[in-house]
């Protein structure tokens, strides 16, 4: 008889958590295997949130650990920090562990249903592409017409809430992710000064090793965290928030949602992020 498995990747962000809640509520009969690929460079808030979500799901979220850690790959890539152009982090620390985990089953002929958290308000986003004919990708949130406000509502009603880092950062993902906006680096320094120091140390090693990339485009973290520069970044951020609020048409029927840093900087989620890391 043909075997089937059902998997759902939890990123530590709100969309994949909402998808897990949705599947638990609407398809409780499916033996879904929840997994989280742990890069070893996650924010502590991510683990707290995973614990809360496990409580709701009533089953563990499997942690997939890479066989080699961030430091190994950094060395392997000649100390070049990952960047949008050389995004070795996603490939080696997120996709590789997932592929190792499911490859034997796929090759043995098992059909794997993978549930991916793409919302209905992300029409251009495709998500994780199936790389094997036995892998079938499903997008339940999009099919059910659930948008960002719907995701937030699902999490609130299930009493799972949101990861605490959303109060200062817009996305899930590694502590040092290069997709962070400058204001988020400033906030990382405020919320997790030790982690910020580690990011500086990685960057120094990279620059000394000849890497052309800094974590944040155009300047090193040491420059970014100079008081005058911090002041300018914060001011720029506040101005953008004010501009966005002025531009946004008032809709009395729409639920109030907080502006995210992505809204404020006009980041195209499809281009700026990745369903593997950020959903
Ligand atoms: S969250 Fe950022 S740094 Fe981490 S794997 Fe994804 S792209 Fe790379």
Boltz pocket constraint, residues with backbone or C-beta under 6 A from the ligand:
constraints:
  - pocket:
      binder: B
      contacts: [[A, 39], [A, 82], [A, 87], [A, 89], [A, 90], [A, 93], [A, 94], [A, 172], [A, 173], [A, 174], [A, 176], [A, 177], [A, 178], [A, 179], [A, 274], [A, 277], [A, 278]]
      max_distance: 6.0
